[in-house]
C-alpha cells in the first residue's frame, strides 16, 4: 500500500501519543505482557491520534 505524504506525516504524529501511552504502562513491560485492556487502549490511542492528525492535516481539503 502506498501512503501519501500527508498520511506519512500523520503516521509520524502518532509517535508522541503512542510513546506517552507506552511510558504510562511501563517501558520495561514487553508487548506480550500487556493485558487485553492495555492492548485495546494502545490500539485506541494509535487510531485516535492518527485520525486526529489526518483531520488537522486535511482541515483545508476534506470536510471532516
N, C-alpha and C positions, 0 to 999 in steps of 0.2 A: 504494500500500500504506500503510495506516495503522499507525503504530507505537504501542505502549503507552508510558506514561510510563517504565516500567522499561526497556523497550528503548531509549528515547531516552537514559536515564541511562547504560546500558551502552555505547551508541554514544559518548557523551562520554568515558567512561572509557577508550576505546581511544586517545584522542588522545595521552596521555603515552607509552605504549609505541611508538606509531607515530612520534611526534616523536623519541624516543630512537633508533629504528632509522634514520630519515632522517638524523639528525645523525651517526650512525656511518658511513653511506655517504658523506655529504658534502652539506651544504646547497646547495652551488653546482652539484651534479650534477642535471641535469634527469631526470625520469622516463623520457623517451625514450632516455636514455643508460644506463639500468640494464641489467645483463646479465640473462639468463634466470634465473640462480640468485638474483640480488638481488631480482627481481620475485617469485619463488616464496617467498623468505624474507619479503618485505614482506607478501604475502598471508597467509602463515602467522602472522606477527606480529599482524596485524589479527584474523584468525579466532580465534586462541588467546586474545587479550586480550578479545575480545567474549564468547567462551564462558566464560572465567573470570569476567568481570563479571556475566554472567547467573547463573552458579552462585552468586556472592556475593549478588546482589540477590534471587534467588528461594530462597535457602537455607532459609527457613522455609515455603515454599509448595510447592516441587516437589522430589521426591526424586531428586537427580542422582546 
